[in-house]
Amino acid sequence: MELLDDEWLPDQDEQLLKAVDAACAESHTRAAGRLDYGRGCPACCQGPFPINRLDALRLQRGLAELAEHDAAGAQAIVLAAGHEVSALAADFPGDGERGVLVEEEQGREAFFARHGARPCPVLDVRSGRCQLYAHRPITCRTFGPPVHLGGRDLEPCEVCFRGSAADEQACRVAPDAGGLEDAILDRLEALEGDQGETVIAYALARTALQPGPRRAR
């Protein structure tokens, strides 16, 4: 059996993030003045949304790294995430104890809409900056420009991007054309079982500062 350790995952994730960031940078170049984050940010950092196991582990790794040089800052994120879990648990669409979302989209949509004005627990509301920016989920990295992701053409941010349908098509990129994220998730599932999807608050409140995957015995 393959060992589930801390070495392969960060390396593979780094490759994924480089590909995603490079593709989005290309879209930004194509968009030029059509894409201006100053028009919308940090409004996009409000409301829960689904994140996968890889996103959750990346955030936890980022939190652990932050704690090494800013323990108070890391603890503040944990506290904010805990408050968010308390606010979300009552009508969480899935396992409210573990924070595992139901798979059906319809079961999630009303929940996300109800809580859409809540700031992300990782957002510093005073500065408008993400405190785990380098470790943010793929959804955060790709929101803004028009992208092709998960087999779908996703719309650009309606506030940050201004252009015609033809402009959108010209600027659209495929951040993970090689399917590396799916390959990593398949490997994780094979090693530790299906963990399902969650939201940022649960990922950081209940497994905060916990190391990544451990070696299988």
Secondary structure, DSSP 8 states (H G I E B T S, - for coil): -----SSHHHHHHHHHHHHHHHHHHHHHHHHGGGB-GGGTTTGGGBS---B-HHHHHHHHHHHHHHHHH-HHHHHHHHHHHHHHHHHHGGG-SEETTTTEE-S-HHHHHHHHHHTTTSB-TTEETTTTEETTGGG--HHHHHSSS-EEETTEEE---TTTB---HHHHHHH-B-TTTT-HHHHHHHHHHHHH-----B-HHHHHHSSTT--S-----
